[in-house]
Amino acid sequence: MPDTEVTLRIAKEIKEKLDKLANILQKPTEGIAEEAISQYLDLELWRHEQIMQGLAESENKEYADENAVKKVFKKNAG
């Protein structure tokens, strides 16, 4: 994918953290910022898609039955 330039203002504290991490990792700040933004966007898009899917299922009366809920709790409990 071709790169495009974006200019934005960030808090001084965020810039300091970015510079610190870049120094530790010996990587350019641009690459670290791009990776951080990409990870944030991936997570937020996934989260909002899951919420929208849940709302649509709720509107369609697609609910999990008691056994399905118990199965998930058992799986996640250990």
trRosetta pair geometry for C-beta under 8 A, 3 or more apart (Angstrom, degrees):
i j d omega theta_ij theta_ji phi_ij phi_ji
10 14 4.4 -94 160 80 117 131
10 15 5.6 142 90 -52 111 87
10 18 7.8 63 100 -14 155 140
11 14 4.7 94 62 3 84 102
11 15 7.2 -152 95 -4 45 86
12 15 5.7 -57 -152 37 34 113
12 16 6.3 36 151 -21 67 105
13 16 5.6 -52 -148 34 32 113
13 17 6.5 33 152 -18 64 103
14 17 5.7 -53 -151 36 34 111
14 18 6.3 37 150 -21 66 106
15 18 5.5 -53 -147 36 32 115
15 19 6.3 32 154 -18 66 105
16 19 5.8 -53 -146 38 30 110
16 20 6.2 33 153 -22 64 106
17 20 5.6 -53 -146 35 31 113
17 21 6.3 26 158 -15 65 106
18 21 6.1 -58 -148 38 27 106
18 22 6.2 28 154 -20 63 109
18 29 5.2 69 151 -148 107 107
18 32 6.1 156 -155 98 82 126
18 33 6.1 20 -140 -71 132 94
19 22 5.6 -55 -145 37 30 114
19 23 6.3 32 155 -21 64 106
19 29 6.3 -21 -89 -91 54 129
20 23 5.8 -57 -152 35 29 111
20 24 6.4 27 152 -17 64 106
21 24 5.6 -53 -146 37 35 111
21 25 6.0 12 162 0 69 112
21 32 5.7 150 106 -161 118 155
22 25 6.3 -67 -139 51 24 96
22 26 7.8 79 165 -96 55 8
22 27 5.6 -110 -141 74 67 68
22 28 6.5 -16 -148 173 121 14
22 29 4.4 -51 -70 -76 153 70
22 32 5.4 -127 -79 1 84 146
23 26 7.3 18 -172 -73 28 48
25 32 7.0 135 54 -83 144 123
27 31 5.3 -95 164 72 112 127
27 32 5.7 122 100 -49 120 100
28 31 4.9 92 68 4 87 101
28 32 7.3 -163 96 -2 47 87
29 32 5.6 -59 -149 41 38 110
29 33 5.9 38 155 -20 72 108
30 33 5.8 -57 -146 39 27 110
30 34 6.2 29 155 -20 64 108
31 34 5.7 -53 -145 36 30 112
31 35 6.3 28 156 -17 64 106
32 35 5.8 -55 -148 37 30 110
32 36 6.2 30 154 -19 65 108
33 36 5.7 -55 -145 37 30 111
33 37 6.2 28 157 -17 65 107
34 37 5.9 -56 -146 38 28 108
34 38 6.1 30 155 -21 64 110
35 38 5.6 -56 -145 37 29 114
35 39 6.3 28 158 -17 65 106
36 39 6.0 -55 -146 37 28 108
36 40 6.3 28 155 -18 63 109
37 40 5.7 -57 -147 38 30 112
37 41 6.2 27 157 -17 66 109
38 41 5.9 -58 -146 38 27 108
38 42 6.3 29 156 -20 63 107
39 42 5.7 -52 -146 35 30 113
39 43 6.4 26 157 -15 64 108
40 43 6.0 -61 -151 39 28 108
40 44 6.1 18 158 -12 66 112
41 44 5.9 -58 -139 43 29 106
41 45 5.9 29 162 -19 66 109
42 45 6.1 -58 -145 38 23 108
42 46 6.3 23 157 -18 61 110
43 46 5.8 -58 -149 37 27 111
43 47 6.2 27 155 -20 65 109
44 47 5.6 -52 -143 36 32 113
44 48 6.2 25 160 -13 66 107
45 48 6.1 -59 -145 41 28 104
45 49 6.1 29 156 -20 64 109
46 49 5.8 -59 -147 37 27 111
46 50 6.3 28 155 -20 64 106
47 50 5.8 -56 -152 34 28 111
47 51 6.6 28 151 -18 63 105
48 51 5.5 -49 -147 35 37 114
48 52 6.3 36 154 -18 67 104
49 52 5.7 -54 -146 39 31 110
49 53 6.2 34 153 -21 64 106
50 53 5.6 -53 -146 37 31 113
50 54 6.3 33 154 -19 63 106
51 54 5.7 -56 -150 37 30 112
51 55 6.4 30 153 -18 65 105
52 55 5.7 -52 -147 36 32 112
52 56 6.4 33 154 -19 64 105
53 56 5.8 -54 -148 36 31 111
53 57 6.3 31 153 -18 65 106
54 57 5.6 -53 -146 37 32 111
54 58 6.2 34 153 -21 65 105
55 58 5.5 -53 -148 35 32 114
55 59 6.4 32 154 -18 65 104
56 59 5.7 -52 -147 36 32 111
56 60 6.3 19 155 -7 64 111
57 60 5.8 -65 -147 47 30 104
57 62 4.0 -86 -165 69 84 114
57 63 7.7 135 146 -70 101 42
58 61 7.5 33 -178 -77 32 28
58 62 7.3 -83 -59 49 23 73
58 63 7.5 58 -113 -76 59 83
64 68 4.0 -124 -170 91 102 130
64 69 5.2 127 116 -55 123 82
64 72 7.7 -5 178 -8 162 133
65 68 5.2 97 54 8 67 104
65 69 7.3 -133 100 -4 35 91
66 69 5.8 -58 -151 37 33 111
66 70 6.3 32 154 -18 67 107
67 70 5.7 -53 -145 37 32 112
67 71 6.3 38 154 -24 64 105
68 71 5.6 -52 -149 32 30 115
68 72 6.7 30 153 -17 63 103
69 72 5.9 -55 -153 34 32 109
69 73 6.5 28 152 -15 66 107
70 73 5.7 -57 -147 39 33 110
70 74 6.1 34 155 -21 67 107
71 74 5.8 -54 -146 36 28 111
71 75 6.3 29 155 -20 63 108
72 75 5.7 -55 -147 36 30 112
72 76 6.2 12 161 -5 65 113
73 76 6.1 -66 -142 47 27 100
73 77 5.8 33 159 -33 66 112
74 77 5.8 -53 -140 27 26 114
